[in-house]
């Protein structure tokens, strides 16, 4: 087989698992690479032959976002892998390391945990990362954060979209709305990400009474309260296997994030998803600015007034919508398609393994 033989141990069925493990590893397997994944609690790994198989078939274990409460056990686990000649690679595509992250998680995605528990999670995650022989991560901003906590190699492997899978998933998806729609989709977040968009939606709704609005996934009050209820379509969360189908209901997508550090560590996934689902996008300069050409393949907006103006332009000009969307679709299919960039993963693993072996030999 080509390249390093690696096994990723996953812990959940989330978006990061889809983007960072399931899809790239599946594509690598298709090409003959030794890239496998198992859930960390897979009973197969309790079999007596597992240590032998790991030592003879693998060169590295990848642990995405892992952490242990018991640091003694984690060190023993890492030492066992090292004695078998295996490197351990951490993978991370969000900033869950900086001290402010606990408050953000508590306010958005992990409201069921108190701040003290979230802070302990952060410290345990840093402790796990420091035990590893290298880190793969999704962008340069996040790599800079990670390098504050480890001297091991930190290699950027950008997120890419599996265009073929996305298109297959969309096949047969029907729209529930016949009107022209403006939409947003995503997970829980701070209100500041959406306030300019909400103000713009409110005004567009008054100025263009035929336009409808779609919110999919998390249902932020700031958006849902901005437009008339009879013209708002609330779409639920869908499974990872189906979620692209809901995006078919959006004609004009809003890719909006506030200009802060946390958002700069993220990836412009939403723009790619909207595009492949058939929507033209208006984007914030933060995060999305570097991956669009304003007026050529998307529109840019930051203030509420700019969002309103750009949305109205797209509502009123079908030809502009189509021209921008087609250009962005070409860009996504070439610059951001997983099939064109999947070998970045084995290159990163090779770099980390070379460093690990030099250290082991010293």
N, C-alpha and C positions, 0 to 999 in steps of 0.2 A: 504494500500500500504506500501511498504518497504521504509525505509530511509526518509530523508527530502523531502518536497515538494518544488520544486524550479522552477522558470521561468527565462529563459535567454532572454534578449532583445537584438536582433542583429541589426547591422546597415549597413551591406553590405553583398555581396555574394563573399567572398574571401576565400583563402586557410585557414587562421586562423579560420574563421567561420565554415568551413567544419570540421576541425580537432578538434576544441575546443568545438563546440556546436552541430552542426547537427548530426554528427555520434555518439559521445558518448551518447547524450541525446536520440537519436533514439534507440540505443541498450538498454539503461536503461528502456525506455518505453516498449520495447519488453519483458523485464523481470519483468514488473509490478511496476517499480519505478515511482514516480511522478516527472519527469523531462521534462519540456515543453520548447518550444522556440517560440517566436513571433518577428516579426520585430518591432522595437521601434515605428514605425509610423503606426502600424496596427490599422485600424479604430475600430476594436472590443473593443479596450481598451478605447475608448471614450464613450462607452455605460454606461448608468447610473448605471447598476449593477456591473460594473467592480470593484469599491472599495470594495464592499461586497464580491465578488468572491475572490479577492486577499487576503483579510483579513481572510477569512474562509478556503480557499483551499491551501494557500501557506505559506511557512515559510521563504523563502528568494527570493530575486531578484538578478540575476547575470547580471552584465553590462560589457561586454567585450570591452576593449579599449575605453570606453566612455569618453567624456569630454564635458563640457558646456562652452560657452563664458560668459553666465550670471551666475555668482556664487551665486547670491541671489536666483535665481530660483532653482539652484541645491541643495542648502541647504534646501530650503523649501520642495522640492521633497523628499529628504532623511528623513527629520523630519516627513513628512506625513507617510512614510513607517514605520518608527520607532514607531510612535504612534499606528499603526495598528499591531505592534508586529513583523514586518518583518525585517530581517537582509538584508543588501546590500553587495554583494560580487563582488569584481572586479576580472577580469580575464585578463591575459596578457601573451603572449608567444614570445615577442620580446622586446629588450631593446629600448623603445621609450621614456626613461626618462632622460638619461644622457645628459649633455649639448652639446656634440658633435653630437647628433643624427640629428639635423636640417641640418647640412652641408651634412651629408650622404644621408638623404632623398632628399635633393635638387639635389644632383648629380646622384641619381638613380631613385627612385620610384615616387617622387613628384616634378618634374621639373617645374610644372606649378605654384608652390607656391614660394614666396620669403622667404628669410631667417628669416625676422622679423615675418612673419605669422607662419612659422614652429616653431619658438621659442615660440610664444604665444600658439600654439597647445600643445607644451611640458608642458608649465607651467599650462595650463588648465587641461591637463591630470593628472598631479601631484595633482592639487587641487581636482579633482574628486576622485582620488584614496584615498586621505587622509580623505575623508568623509565616506569611506566604512568600514565595520566591519571586513573585512578579504579579503585576496587576494589568488587566486589560480594561479599558474604559472607552467611553463613547465620544468625548470631545476634549479639546485642548484646555478649556477652562476647568473642566472637572479634573483633568490630569494634574493641573497645577495644585488643586486642593489636595489630591491624594498624595502628592510628593511631599507634603508637609508632614505626613504620618509614616512614611516608609522610605528606606534607601534602596529598595529593590527596584528593578526596571518597571516603569509604568508606560504601557504602549497603547496608543489610541487606535481603536478599531471602531470606526463609525457605524452607527446603526444604518441599515439598508432595508429597503422594502422589497418583499418577495412579490414582484409584479405578477408573475404567472398565478400564484396562489390567490392573490387579491382578485384578479379578474375571474378566476374560476368560481370564487365564492360569490361574486356578484351575479353570476349567470342565473337568469330567471327571477331576480329580485324585482318586485313590483313596487312602484310608488304608491303611497297612500294619499298623496296630495297632488291635485292637478294644477294648482296655482303656482306662480313663480314663488320660490321660497328663499329666504335668507336663514342660515342656520349656524349653530354651534354644537360641538360634541366634545366630550371629554370627561375627566374625573374631577373630584373635589379640589377646590382651589380657593385662594384668597379672593375676596371681592374686587380688589384693586386690578386684577387681571381683566375684569369684565366691565367695569364701570363706564369707560368711554364707549364701549360697544352698546351697552344698555341705553345710554343717552341717545345714541344714534338710532337704535331700533325704535325708540319711542317717537322720535321725530319722523323717521321714514314711514312708520305705521300711519301717522296722521297725514303725511303728504301723498302716500301711495296706498290707497285703501284696498287695492287688489292684491297686494303683496302679503304672503303668509310667512310665518316664522316657525322654525324647528329647533328644539333643544333635545339632544340625545345623550343618554348616560346620566351623569350628575345633573340635577335640575336646580341651578342657582336661582334664588329668589330675585336677584338683581336683574336677571334677564327675563324670567317668567313674568315678573310684574311690570315690565316695561311696555308690553304690547297687549292689545285686547285679547281676552281669553279665547274668544271664538276664532281667532286667527293664529293661535299658538298650538303647535302639535308637540306634545311631550312623548318622546320615544324612550322606552326602557333600556336598561342594560341588556346586552346580548352576550352570549358566550363568545370566547375567543375564536371559535370556529365559524361564527356567524356575523360578528359585529359589522363587517363592511357593508352588509346588506341594508342596514339602517341609513347609511350615508347616502344612499341613492335618492333620498327624499330632500336633499339639499342642493340648490342650484348655485347659491352664492355662499361660500364658506367664510367664516370669521376666525382667523388664526390670531388670537389676541393674548399677549402676555405683558405683564408690567415690566419695566426696566429694572430688574433686580438681579442679584447674584444667583439666586436659586434657578431662575428661568434661563440664565445664560449657560447653565450647566446641563440643560436639557437638549433635546434633539427635535428638529422641525418635522416630526412625524405627521402631525395633523395636516400640514399642507400637502404632503404626498398622498395621504389617504383621501382627502377631499378631491384631489386632482384625479386619481384613478377611479373614484366613484362618479366623476362627471361634473364636479363643481369647479367654478372659477373662485379664486380666493382674494380677500383683502387681508393684509398681514401687518403685524407690528414690526417695527424695525428691529427691536430686541429679538434675538433668536432667528427670526425669519429673514431679516434684511440681507445677510450674506448669501442666501440661497435663492434669491429672486432677482430679476431684472425689472425694476419698476416700469410700468407702462408697456413692457414687452411680454411678460408672462404672468404677472400678478400686479395688484395695486398695493400701495403702502399707506398706512394711516397710523397715527398715534393719538392725537387729541380727539375728543368727541366730535368736534366740527369736521375734522378730516375724515373720520369714519363715516359720518353722515354723507359728506360730499362724494366719497368714493363708492359707497353703497348705492346712492342715487344714480351715479353714472352707470353702474352695472345694471341696475333695474331698468333704466331707460334705453339701454343700447345693447341689443341682442348680439350684434356683430362684434362689438368690443368683448363681450363675455366669451364668445366662441373663439376669437383670435387669441386672447390671453390664455384661455384654457388649453387650446391645442399646443401652444408654445410650451406651457408648463408641463403638459403631458409628455412631450418629447424630452424635456429636460429630466423629468423623473425617470423615464425609461432608460436613459443613458447614464446620467450622473449618479443616480441613487438606487438603481436596481441591484438587488442582492446578487443576482446571477453574474453581474459584471465585477463584483468586488468581494465575493465570498473568500477568495484566497488570501485576503488580508488576515483572516483568522489564523491559518497555519503559519503564516509569516510571523505573526506576533508570538505565537507559542514557541516557534523556533528561536526567536530572539531571547525569550525568557529562559528557555531550556539551555541555551548556550551559556548564559550567565550563571545559571544554577550549577551546571557541570563544572565550570571553571572554579566556582566557590567550593564545590565538593572535593575537587582535586587538590585544592590549596592546602 
